[in-house]
Amino acid sequence: MHTETMILPLDSAGEIYAIHDNRGNIIGTGTREVCELLVYIITKPASASISGRVSAPVQHRANVRAAIAI
């Protein structure tokens, strides 16, 4: 079991890497630089402007259907 997100090589030349989450699942692939950027994005805490935002009430209309209820 991994304890944190890890970047591991997928090929012997070290050109393609995979990002593994804390459960060992692959969550992304790419070059080392791309994987480092993705790990930075997913581990960075949300900014106050996003996490502190209050969501507006959602209007429900009887004549509109959605696959996912909001």
Sequence and secondary structure as in RCSB ss.txt:
>XXXX:A:sequence
MHTETMILPLDSAGEIYAIHDNRGNIIGTGTREVCELLVYIITKPASASISGRVSAPVQHRANVRAAIAI
>XXXX:A:secstr
  SS EEEESSTTS  EEEE TTS EEEEE HHHHHHHHHHHHS   HHHHT         TT   SS  
